[in-house]
C-alpha cells in the first residue's frame, strides 16, 4: 500500500511527505518535475520514498503504470506553479502546470477506473480579494481570481469538481491561506525577508505594505490535509485557515525585530499588478469536521522559521 504525492519535493508537498513517513507505515511515491523550487533534500526518509522525475503537464503514462503495479490508497495533488510574480511575466507555464497537469491526472484516474481518493490542494486566492472589513471567505463563495496564478488554480478546482460530478471520482479539495515554515524556496516572502535581513540587503515591499494575509504554519496545514483525507466527505471543499491575519509590513517588521535588524532595510517599491488587498478564510466547516485542532502559535512558528533559514 502506498500514497502518491505530486509536487512532493516542493515546500508544502515535502513537509507533507515527511509527515506521512513519520506518522504512517506506508510507502510514498513522489511525482515531481524538479523545477527550481523543488529539492530532493527536502525529503527526510529516502528509504520509504520513491521520487520519480516527471512532468504532469505531459501525459506520459507514468501515473497509469504506477496505479497498475501498486495499491495506491490516495493521491495528494500539490504540484503547481505558485509564485504570483512569475505568473504575471510568464502566464503560459501556469496554464500548463496547473490546468493541463491537473486534467492529465484526473483523466488518467478516469481511464483506469481508480477507486482511491484524490485530494486537490488549492488556495484561498481563488476567492479574489476582500476589503479591510470584508467577511471571511466561505467555501461556497463565487470564485473571482484576479491574477493568472489564482485563475489557473480556480480552473483546476472546477476540473476536479467536474470529474466528480461526471465520472464519480472520489475527490476532496482544500483551500488554504498563506503557509510559512521550513523548506520554502527563497523567492517567497518570508525566506526572502529573512535572507535579505541576515545579509543587510534591502527588503522590497510592494506599495505601502498594508496588504493583509492569513498565515498558517506548514506542518499544521499538512495535518489538516490528512484529517480531511480521512474524515472529509467526497466532493466537498474545505477551507484551512488559522485566523492569524497580519499586514505584509507588520510581518516584515516582526522578522526584523526578531533578528535585531533596523527597519531601514525596508524599501517600498511599486505595487504588483493584480495585487489583492486582503485574504481571510472561514474555517468553521473544517473545524466542525475534525472537532478539535491545535494551531501553532504564530510567534513560535515564526521563530522556528527564522531559525531554520538562519
N, C-alpha and C positions, 0 to 999 in steps of 0.2 A: 504494500500500500504506500502511496506517496501523494504529495501535493505538487502542483506546478505553479510557479510564481514568475510572471512576466515582469521584466524590469527589476529583477531581484538583485542586481549589483548596484542599483542606484540608491538614493538616500532612504526613502521610506521603505522601498522593497527589501533592501539588505537588512534593515532593522527588523522587518517582519520575518525574513528568513531566519535570522539569528534567534528570534523569539520562538519560532517553530522548533528549531533543533534544541533549544534549551528546555522547552516545556512539553514536547511530544516525542514519541519514539519513531515517528515516520521519517522517511527519506524525502528530500526536496529536490525537484528539478527546476533549475532557473533557466529561463529563456531571456537572453539579453543581447542586444546588438553592439554592446560595449562602445558606445559613443563617449564623448569627452566627460560626461557626468557619471559614468559607471566605473567601478573599480572592484576587481575580484578580491582585493584585500579587505573589502568591507565585510566579506563573509568570514565568520569565525570558525566554522566546523566544515572543513572541506571533505571529511570522510563520508558524511551523510548528505552532502550537497553536490549535485552534478550540475555543472554550468555548461550550457550549450550556447555558443555564439550564433545567433540567428536574428534576422530582421523580420518582424511580424508583418511589416508592410509588403513583404514579398511572400506569397503563398507557396512555400517550398515543400510542404508536406511533412515538415518536422513534427508538428503537433499531432497530426494523424498517426504517424508512426509511433509516437510516444503513447498515445491512447491505446493503440493496438497491443503494445508489449508491456504495459504497466497498468495496475489497478489504481487509477487516479481518482481520488475522492473529491478533490476540489481544485479549482483554478482561481488564482488571485491575480487580477489584471492591473498591475501597477504601471506597465510600460507606457510611457508618454513623453512627448516633448512638452516641457512645462515652464520654460523661462519666458515670461511675457515680453521682455525686451526683444528677444530673438524672434518672437512671433510677429513683431512689427516689421523687422528687417527681412525676414525670410519666412513668409507665411506658408509656403508650399510644403515644407517639411513637417509642419504641424498637421496639415490635412492628411499627409501620407501616414504619419505615425499614429495619430490619434483617431482618425476616422477609418482610413483604409485598414490600418493594423487591427483595430477592434473588429471591423467587419470580417476580416480573414479568420480571426479566431472563432467568432460566432458561427461563421458559415462552415468551418471545419467541424465544430461540435454538432451542427445540424446534420451534415452529411454522414457523420459517423454515429449518429444516434446516441450520443454520450448521455449518461444518466446521472452525472455528478452535479455539483453546484458551482456556478460561475459567479465570482464576486468582482464587481466592477468598481474600481476605485476612482471616484470623481472628485469634484471640488466645489466649494461654496461660490466660486467665481461665476458659475453658470447662471446664478440668480440675477446678476447685474449689481448695481450699486445702491446703497442706502444713503439717505440723508442723515445728518447728525443725530436726529431724534427719531429715525425710522424704526419700525418694528422689525425684530429679528426674523430672518427668513424661515419659513416653514417648508416642508418637503413639497407641498402642493403649489408653491408659488410659480407663476409664469416664469419661464426661462428667458432672460434678457441679457445675454452676454454682450460685452462691449469691446472686446479685443479678440484677436484671432485665436489665441490660446483657449480662452473660455468658450468661444464659439465652437471650436473643434471638440472640446470636452462635452459641450451640450449635445452636439451631433452624435457623439459616441453613446451618450446616455440614452438618446432616443433609439439608436440602433439596438441597444440592449433591451429596451422595453419592447421593441417590435419583435425581436426574436423570441421573447417570452410569449407575447400575445399570439404570434403566428405559428410558432413551432413548439410551444410549451416547454422551452428551455428553462431549467431552474436557475433563476438569476436573482441576485440582490445587488443594489447599488448603494454605495456610501458616498456622502459628500462631506468633506472635512474642511476645517478652517486651516490657516497657516500652521505649518509644522516647524519646530525647531529642535535641535539636538545634534548628536554626533553623526558624522558621515555625510554631511550635506556638501555639495560642490561649492567652491569658493565664489562662484558668480552670484549666489543668492545673498539676500540682505545681511543676515546675521554673520555668516562666515566672512563676508567682505568687510563688515564693520569691525569685527574682531581682528582680522588680519591687518587692515589698514591702521587701526589704533595701535597695535603692537609694534608696527613699523613707523609710527608717527607720520603716516600718509593721510592726506585729506580724505574725508569721507563724504561722497556726494549724496545729497538729499534732494529728492525731487520736490520742486515747488517750496511751499512753506513747511513741509513735513507734517502736515496735520491730517494726512490720510490715516484712517483707523483700520486696524486689522485685529482679528481674534486669533490667539495663539494657543497651540496645544503641543505638549512635549511628545516627540515622535513615538516613544515607547507606549504612551497612553493611546495614541492613535492605533498602533498595532494591536494592542489588547482589545480595543473596541472592535476592530475588524474581525478578530477571531470570535468575539461574542456574537456578532451579527451573523457570521458564517454558521455558527452552531445553533443559534436561537431565532434568527430572523425568519420572517415569513417570505416565501417566494414571491418575486415580482415587486417587492416593496423597496422603498428608498429610505435610507436612514441618515439624518444629519449627525455628524460627530463634531461637537464643539465643547470647549472648556468654559466659555463665558468670560475669558480673560481678554479684554479689549484694551488696546493702547495705541497711541499715535506713533507713527514712524519716528518722529523727532524724540518723543519721550523714551522710546525703546533704545535709540542710539545713545541718548544721554545716560540711561541706566548702564549700558555697557561701558561707556567711557568712565563713569564714576567708579564702577567696579574694578576697572583697570588702573585707576588713578591717573587718568588722562584728561587733558584740557578739552573743554567744549570748542575751543578754537580750531580743532581739527574738522569741525563740521563745515561743509561748503554747500550752500544751496545752489542748485542748478535748475535749468528749465524743466518744467514738469513733463512727464511722459505722456505720449498720445494715448487717449482712451483710458486714462488713469482713474479707476473707480475710487470714490471718496471713502466709502466705508463698507465693510463686510461684517455681518453678525448673524449667526445661525441659532435657531431654536432647537435644542437637543432633547426636548421632552419625550419625543417618540422613542428615541434610543434609551433614555433613562427608564421609561416605562417598560421597555423590553428587558433590560438587564436587572432592574430593581435597585441595584447599588453599584456605584462605580467611583473609585477614588482617582481624582486627577492630581498630577504632580503640581505642587506649589510653584507658581511662575518664577519667583525669585530663586528658589532652589534649583529648578530646572535650568534657568539662565546661567546660574553659577557653574553647574555641571558642564553646560555647553561651552562657556568661555574657557574652562579648564581643559576641555577636550581639544579645542583648537589652539590652545596655548602650548 
